[in-house]
Amino acid sequence: MDMSQEAEMLAVVPEGATEEPLIEESVWGAVQTLRRRGLKKKEIGRQLDLDIKTVRKWLRPKWEAQR
């Protein structure tokens, strides 16, 4: 790929937008949906090609401070 093609591709992405958080959000949503359907953590990891530790982390309830 030459420099002109690379510059064209980069110009399409909006300024300041990052792709990674968007991808993580969609995968996080898929993990939550599969869990609600009754799949086990291992099965979710296999289907989405994720490590079991990542699945566990994303299924963990959000920590809130106790009063």
C-alpha positions as CSV (number, residue, x, y, z in Angstrom):
1,M,0.0,0.0,0.0
2,D,1.5,3.3,-1.0
3,M,1.3,6.5,1.1
4,S,-1.6,8.1,-1.0
5,Q,-3.9,5.1,-0.3
6,E,-3.0,5.1,3.4
7,A,-3.8,8.9,3.6
8,E,-7.2,8.3,1.8
9,M,-8.1,5.6,4.3
10,L,-7.2,7.7,7.3
11,A,-9.2,10.7,6.0
12,V,-12.4,8.7,6.1
13,V,-12.2,8.2,9.9
14,P,-13.7,11.2,11.8
15,E,-11.2,13.3,13.8
16,G,-10.9,12.1,17.3
17,A,-12.9,8.9,16.8
18,T,-11.3,5.7,17.9
19,E,-12.5,2.3,16.7
20,E,-11.4,0.2,19.7
21,P,-14.0,1.3,22.3
22,L,-16.8,0.8,19.7
23,I,-15.6,-2.7,19.0
24,E,-15.3,-3.5,22.7
25,E,-18.8,-2.2,23.3
26,S,-20.3,-4.4,20.7
27,V,-18.4,-7.5,21.9
28,W,-19.4,-6.7,25.5
29,G,-23.0,-6.5,24.4
30,A,-22.7,-9.9,22.7
31,V,-21.2,-11.4,25.9
32,Q,-24.1,-10.1,27.9
33,T,-26.7,-11.4,25.4
34,L,-25.2,-14.9,25.2
35,R,-25.1,-15.1,29.0
36,R,-28.8,-14.1,29.2
37,R,-29.5,-16.9,26.8
38,G,-28.0,-19.4,29.3
39,L,-24.6,-20.1,27.7
40,K,-21.7,-20.9,30.0
41,K,-18.6,-18.7,30.1
42,K,-16.5,-21.2,28.2
43,E,-19.1,-21.5,25.4
44,I,-19.2,-17.7,25.1
45,G,-15.5,-17.5,24.9
46,R,-15.4,-20.1,22.2
47,Q,-18.1,-18.5,20.1
48,L,-16.7,-15.0,20.3
49,D,-13.0,-16.1,20.2
50,L,-12.3,-14.5,23.6
51,D,-10.2,-15.6,26.5
52,I,-12.2,-17.0,29.5
53,K,-10.7,-14.4,31.7
54,T,-12.0,-11.6,29.5
55,V,-15.5,-13.2,29.5
56,R,-15.4,-13.4,33.4
57,K,-14.3,-9.8,33.7
58,W,-17.1,-8.5,31.4
59,L,-19.7,-10.6,33.2
60,R,-18.6,-9.3,36.7
61,P,-21.1,-6.9,38.2
62,K,-20.0,-3.4,38.3
63,W,-18.5,-2.4,41.6
64,E,-20.3,0.3,43.6
65,A,-19.2,1.8,46.9
66,Q,-21.2,0.8,49.9
67,R,-22.5,3.4,52.3
